[in-house]
Amino acid sequence: MPADPPRRRRQLIARLPAQWPLGVVTATLAAAVTLVAAHHFRRGTALFALAVLLAGGLRLVLPDARSGLLRVRTKTVDVVTLGVLGVLTGFLAVVVPLQH
C-alpha cells in the first residue's frame, strides 16, 4: 500500500538538505543567466563557467553518497566532463568580442 500523501511529502522534504550541492550550483547558474539577460554577457558567461567548474569541484571532493543529483556517471567522467565544459565556456567568455 502506498504511503499517504502527507507522509510522503515529509519524506521528500527530509531528503532536500542532502541536495545542497545541486542547490548551490543551480543558484549560481541562475545568477549567471540573470547577468546575461541584463546584457552583461561576459560577466554572466564567466559566472556560468565558474558554476560548472564549481559543480565539477563539488563532485570531485564530495563522496558519492553526498554528491546528490550532481552524480550522473562515474566520478571521473563527471569531473572531466564538467571541467572541460567549464574551461571551454570560460574561454568563450574571454574570446567572444563584445558588441557595443
Rosetta constraint file for C-alpha pairs under 8 A:
AtomPair CA 3 CA 7 HARMONIC 6.40 0.50
AtomPair CA 3 CA 8 HARMONIC 5.98 0.50
AtomPair CA 4 CA 8 HARMONIC 6.22 0.50
AtomPair CA 5 CA 9 HARMONIC 6.02 0.50
AtomPair CA 6 CA 10 HARMONIC 6.24 0.50
AtomPair CA 7 CA 11 HARMONIC 6.27 0.50
AtomPair CA 8 CA 12 HARMONIC 6.30 0.50
AtomPair CA 9 CA 13 HARMONIC 6.19 0.50
AtomPair CA 10 CA 14 HARMONIC 6.02 0.50
AtomPair CA 11 CA 15 HARMONIC 6.47 0.50
AtomPair CA 12 CA 16 HARMONIC 6.55 0.50
AtomPair CA 13 CA 17 HARMONIC 7.96 0.50
AtomPair CA 15 CA 19 HARMONIC 7.43 0.50
AtomPair CA 16 CA 20 HARMONIC 7.46 0.50
AtomPair CA 18 CA 66 HARMONIC 6.82 0.50
AtomPair CA 18 CA 68 HARMONIC 6.44 0.50
AtomPair CA 19 CA 23 HARMONIC 6.36 0.50
AtomPair CA 19 CA 67 HARMONIC 7.60 0.50
AtomPair CA 19 CA 68 HARMONIC 5.29 0.50
AtomPair CA 19 CA 69 HARMONIC 6.73 0.50
AtomPair CA 20 CA 24 HARMONIC 6.13 0.50
AtomPair CA 20 CA 68 HARMONIC 7.98 0.50
AtomPair CA 21 CA 25 HARMONIC 6.36 0.50
AtomPair CA 21 CA 55 HARMONIC 7.60 0.50
AtomPair CA 21 CA 58 HARMONIC 6.95 0.50
AtomPair CA 21 CA 67 HARMONIC 6.74 0.50
AtomPair CA 21 CA 68 HARMONIC 7.11 0.50
AtomPair CA 21 CA 70 HARMONIC 7.24 0.50
AtomPair CA 22 CA 26 HARMONIC 5.93 0.50
AtomPair CA 22 CA 55 HARMONIC 7.72 0.50
AtomPair CA 22 CA 68 HARMONIC 7.19 0.50
AtomPair CA 22 CA 69 HARMONIC 6.37 0.50
AtomPair CA 22 CA 70 HARMONIC 6.11 0.50
AtomPair CA 23 CA 27 HARMONIC 6.06 0.50
AtomPair CA 24 CA 28 HARMONIC 6.28 0.50
AtomPair CA 25 CA 29 HARMONIC 6.15 0.50
AtomPair CA 25 CA 51 HARMONIC 5.70 0.50
AtomPair CA 25 CA 52 HARMONIC 7.47 0.50
AtomPair CA 25 CA 54 HARMONIC 6.88 0.50
AtomPair CA 25 CA 55 HARMONIC 6.10 0.50
AtomPair CA 26 CA 30 HARMONIC 6.08 0.50
AtomPair CA 27 CA 31 HARMONIC 6.28 0.50
AtomPair CA 28 CA 32 HARMONIC 6.27 0.50
AtomPair CA 28 CA 47 HARMONIC 7.35 0.50
AtomPair CA 28 CA 48 HARMONIC 7.31 0.50
AtomPair CA 28 CA 51 HARMONIC 5.72 0.50
AtomPair CA 29 CA 33 HARMONIC 6.20 0.50
AtomPair CA 29 CA 47 HARMONIC 7.44 0.50
AtomPair CA 29 CA 48 HARMONIC 5.62 0.50
AtomPair CA 29 CA 51 HARMONIC 5.97 0.50
AtomPair CA 30 CA 34 HARMONIC 6.12 0.50
AtomPair CA 31 CA 35 HARMONIC 6.26 0.50
AtomPair CA 31 CA 44 HARMONIC 7.65 0.50
AtomPair CA 31 CA 47 HARMONIC 7.82 0.50
AtomPair CA 32 CA 36 HARMONIC 6.34 0.50
AtomPair CA 32 CA 43 HARMONIC 7.68 0.50
AtomPair CA 32 CA 44 HARMONIC 4.39 0.50
AtomPair CA 32 CA 45 HARMONIC 6.54 0.50
AtomPair CA 32 CA 46 HARMONIC 7.89 0.50
AtomPair CA 32 CA 47 HARMONIC 5.30 0.50
AtomPair CA 32 CA 48 HARMONIC 5.19 0.50
AtomPair CA 33 CA 37 HARMONIC 6.10 0.50
AtomPair CA 33 CA 44 HARMONIC 6.25 0.50
AtomPair CA 33 CA 45 HARMONIC 7.97 0.50
AtomPair CA 33 CA 48 HARMONIC 7.47 0.50
AtomPair CA 34 CA 38 HARMONIC 6.16 0.50
AtomPair CA 34 CA 44 HARMONIC 7.38 0.50
AtomPair CA 35 CA 39 HARMONIC 6.60 0.50
AtomPair CA 35 CA 40 HARMONIC 5.33 0.50
AtomPair CA 35 CA 41 HARMONIC 6.94 0.50
AtomPair CA 35 CA 43 HARMONIC 6.88 0.50
AtomPair CA 35 CA 44 HARMONIC 4.72 0.50
AtomPair CA 36 CA 40 HARMONIC 4.98 0.50
AtomPair CA 36 CA 41 HARMONIC 4.66 0.50
AtomPair CA 36 CA 42 HARMONIC 7.71 0.50
AtomPair CA 36 CA 43 HARMONIC 7.48 0.50
AtomPair CA 36 CA 44 HARMONIC 4.80 0.50
AtomPair CA 36 CA 45 HARMONIC 6.98 0.50
AtomPair CA 37 CA 41 HARMONIC 7.84 0.50
AtomPair CA 40 CA 44 HARMONIC 5.91 0.50
AtomPair CA 41 CA 45 HARMONIC 5.91 0.50
AtomPair CA 41 CA 93 HARMONIC 7.77 0.50
AtomPair CA 41 CA 98 HARMONIC 7.94 0.50
AtomPair CA 42 CA 46 HARMONIC 6.03 0.50
AtomPair CA 42 CA 93 HARMONIC 5.24 0.50
AtomPair CA 42 CA 94 HARMONIC 7.01 0.50
AtomPair CA 42 CA 98 HARMONIC 7.79 0.50
AtomPair CA 43 CA 47 HARMONIC 6.11 0.50
AtomPair CA 43 CA 93 HARMONIC 7.74 0.50
AtomPair CA 44 CA 48 HARMONIC 6.07 0.50
AtomPair CA 45 CA 49 HARMONIC 6.18 0.50
AtomPair CA 45 CA 89 HARMONIC 7.06 0.50
AtomPair CA 45 CA 90 HARMONIC 6.92 0.50
AtomPair CA 45 CA 93 HARMONIC 5.46 0.50
AtomPair CA 46 CA 50 HARMONIC 6.23 0.50
AtomPair CA 46 CA 89 HARMONIC 7.36 0.50
AtomPair CA 46 CA 90 HARMONIC 5.35 0.50
AtomPair CA 46 CA 93 HARMONIC 5.68 0.50
AtomPair CA 46 CA 94 HARMONIC 7.96 0.50
AtomPair CA 47 CA 51 HARMONIC 6.13 0.50
AtomPair CA 48 CA 52 HARMONIC 6.36 0.50
AtomPair CA 48 CA 86 HARMONIC 7.90 0.50
AtomPair CA 48 CA 89 HARMONIC 7.67 0.50
AtomPair CA 49 CA 53 HARMONIC 6.21 0.50
AtomPair CA 49 CA 85 HARMONIC 7.64 0.50
AtomPair CA 49 CA 86 HARMONIC 4.55 0.50
AtomPair CA 49 CA 87 HARMONIC 6.78 0.50
AtomPair CA 49 CA 88 HARMONIC 7.98 0.50
AtomPair CA 49 CA 89 HARMONIC 5.32 0.50
AtomPair CA 49 CA 90 HARMONIC 5.11 0.50
AtomPair CA 50 CA 54 HARMONIC 5.90 0.50
AtomPair CA 50 CA 86 HARMONIC 6.60 0.50
AtomPair CA 50 CA 90 HARMONIC 7.59 0.50
AtomPair CA 51 CA 55 HARMONIC 6.20 0.50
AtomPair CA 51 CA 86 HARMONIC 7.76 0.50
AtomPair CA 52 CA 56 HARMONIC 6.38 0.50
AtomPair CA 52 CA 82 HARMONIC 5.96 0.50
AtomPair CA 52 CA 83 HARMONIC 7.34 0.50
AtomPair CA 52 CA 85 HARMONIC 7.18 0.50
AtomPair CA 52 CA 86 HARMONIC 5.11 0.50
AtomPair CA 53 CA 57 HARMONIC 6.04 0.50
AtomPair CA 53 CA 82 HARMONIC 6.22 0.50
AtomPair CA 53 CA 83 HARMONIC 5.66 0.50
AtomPair CA 53 CA 86 HARMONIC 5.11 0.50
AtomPair CA 53 CA 87 HARMONIC 7.57 0.50
AtomPair CA 54 CA 58 HARMONIC 6.02 0.50
AtomPair CA 55 CA 59 HARMONIC 6.06 0.50
AtomPair CA 55 CA 70 HARMONIC 7.11 0.50
AtomPair CA 55 CA 82 HARMONIC 7.00 0.50
AtomPair CA 56 CA 60 HARMONIC 6.12 0.50
AtomPair CA 56 CA 78 HARMONIC 6.86 0.50
AtomPair CA 56 CA 79 HARMONIC 4.80 0.50
AtomPair CA 56 CA 80 HARMONIC 7.66 0.50
AtomPair CA 56 CA 82 HARMONIC 5.10 0.50
AtomPair CA 56 CA 83 HARMONIC 5.92 0.50
AtomPair CA 57 CA 61 HARMONIC 6.29 0.50
AtomPair CA 57 CA 79 HARMONIC 7.19 0.50
AtomPair CA 58 CA 62 HARMONIC 5.74 0.50
AtomPair CA 58 CA 67 HARMONIC 7.38 0.50
AtomPair CA 59 CA 63 HARMONIC 7.69 0.50
AtomPair CA 59 CA 64 HARMONIC 7.91 0.50
AtomPair CA 59 CA 67 HARMONIC 6.03 0.50
AtomPair CA 59 CA 70 HARMONIC 6.52 0.50
AtomPair CA 59 CA 71 HARMONIC 7.00 0.50
AtomPair CA 59 CA 75 HARMONIC 6.84 0.50
AtomPair CA 59 CA 78 HARMONIC 7.22 0.50
AtomPair CA 59 CA 79 HARMONIC 6.41 0.50
AtomPair CA 60 CA 75 HARMONIC 6.80 0.50
AtomPair CA 60 CA 79 HARMONIC 6.15 0.50
AtomPair CA 62 CA 66 HARMONIC 5.92 0.50
AtomPair CA 62 CA 67 HARMONIC 5.72 0.50
AtomPair CA 63 CA 67 HARMONIC 6.21 0.50
AtomPair CA 64 CA 68 HARMONIC 7.51 0.50
AtomPair CA 64 CA 71 HARMONIC 6.97 0.50
AtomPair CA 64 CA 75 HARMONIC 7.77 0.50
AtomPair CA 67 CA 71 HARMONIC 5.75 0.50
AtomPair CA 71 CA 75 HARMONIC 7.29 0.50
AtomPair CA 71 CA 78 HARMONIC 7.19 0.50
AtomPair CA 72 CA 78 HARMONIC 6.74 0.50
AtomPair CA 73 CA 77 HARMONIC 6.16 0.50
AtomPair CA 73 CA 78 HARMONIC 5.94 0.50
AtomPair CA 74 CA 78 HARMONIC 6.19 0.50
AtomPair CA 75 CA 79 HARMONIC 6.02 0.50
AtomPair CA 76 CA 80 HARMONIC 6.02 0.50
AtomPair CA 77 CA 81 HARMONIC 5.91 0.50
AtomPair CA 78 CA 82 HARMONIC 6.02 0.50
AtomPair CA 79 CA 83 HARMONIC 5.84 0.50
AtomPair CA 80 CA 84 HARMONIC 6.05 0.50
AtomPair CA 81 CA 85 HARMONIC 6.14 0.50
AtomPair CA 82 CA 86 HARMONIC 5.89 0.50
AtomPair CA 83 CA 87 HARMONIC 6.11 0.50
AtomPair CA 84 CA 88 HARMONIC 6.06 0.50
AtomPair CA 85 CA 89 HARMONIC 5.97 0.50
AtomPair CA 86 CA 90 HARMONIC 6.10 0.50
AtomPair CA 87 CA 91 HARMONIC 6.07 0.50
AtomPair CA 88 CA 92 HARMONIC 6.20 0.50
AtomPair CA 89 CA 93 HARMONIC 6.22 0.50
AtomPair CA 90 CA 94 HARMONIC 6.51 0.50
AtomPair CA 91 CA 95 HARMONIC 6.12 0.50
AtomPair CA 92 CA 96 HARMONIC 5.66 0.50
